[in-house]
Amino acid sequence: MPDQPPFLPQQSKYSCAVACLRMLLAAHGIDRTEEELRILCDCGTEGTGERKIPIAEFEEDWQLMRGLTILCQK
């Protein structure tokens, strides 16, 4: 993992959570588009609630994520 995650700016005024998730995934070598993540996270014009960020949905990337799903479980 790099010292700092890559900077990937949000592509809309309401996709900040999705952009953060995208940078987190990219830091772990997982390349996803913002559009793909907006759909997966059910991101609308009100943004994305923290409980809608499904890191666990990336089953094929589970080993790379190494328990980061805890961040989304409260």
N, C-alpha and C positions, 0 to 999 in steps of 0.2 A: 504494500500500500504506500502511495506517495506521502511525503510529509504534509502536504496540503491537498485537499480535493481540488479537482479542476473547477474553474469558474464557468458555470453554464447559466447565463441570465434567463430569468423567466420570460416567456414569450407572450404573456398577456398580463393584464393588471391584476388578475385574480388567481394566478397559478404559482404563488410563492412556495407553498408547501410541496407542490409537485416538482418545482425546480430544485428544492432542497433534497428531495428524495432522489432526483436524477443525479445530483452531484454526489450523494452518498453512494449510490450504485456505481457510478463511474469511478469513484475512488477505489472500488473493489473490482474493477475491470468488467463491469456489467454495463453494456451500452444499450440504453433505451431512449426512444424519442419522447419529447414532452407530450406529444399527442397521444402516444400509447399509454403513458402514465396518467394523463388526464382522464382517459376512459376508464382505466383500471381503478383509479381513485374516486371516480364519480365526481370529478371537479366541475362545478358549475359557476355561474356568474357571482355566487356568494363565496367562492373559494372551496377549500377542502377541509372538512373537519378532521381533527387529529385521529379519530377512530376510523377514518376511511382510508388511511394510508396502509395498504396491505402488503407490507414487506414479505409476509409469509406466503403470498401468492406466487412468489418467484421460486417455485419448487425446484426447477432445474438449477437454480443458483444457490440452493440451501447451504451447501458446504462453504461457499464463498462468504455468505452472510454471517455465518457462525454466531447465531443467537441474537442478531440485531433486532429480531422480532419483538424482543422485550421492550424496545422503545415505544412500540405501538400498543402495548397491553397495560391497562391501568385498572 
